Amino acid sequence: MWKPKPRAARDHWDGPEYEEWLRSDPVEPSKLLKISANVFDEKGGLVIYTANQWDLEWISLTDYQPPSEEAEPGPDSQGITDDNVPF
């Protein structure tokens, strides 16, 4: 099932000139669908383009590898321990 990427979680995504959707499937590789915002009008409907006006780069479909969900580095990963805190 395709799901739009939530706007609040787009820090690591392309800018607002693209709308992005993810498809997660336990069997198939995850996919990322990117569609240029130029394809949509101000109400979210599709804009009509002729074949001569169309740009193939406006839409892309690629395999998607989710970013690793590693924890934020803690004090121990920076060499700070209870033994060397200056206070």
Secondary structure, DSSP 8 states (H G I E B T S, - for coil): -EEE--GGG-TTS--TTEEEEEE--SSS--EEEEEEGGGB-TTS-B----TTT--GGGEEEEE-----------GGGGT--TTS---
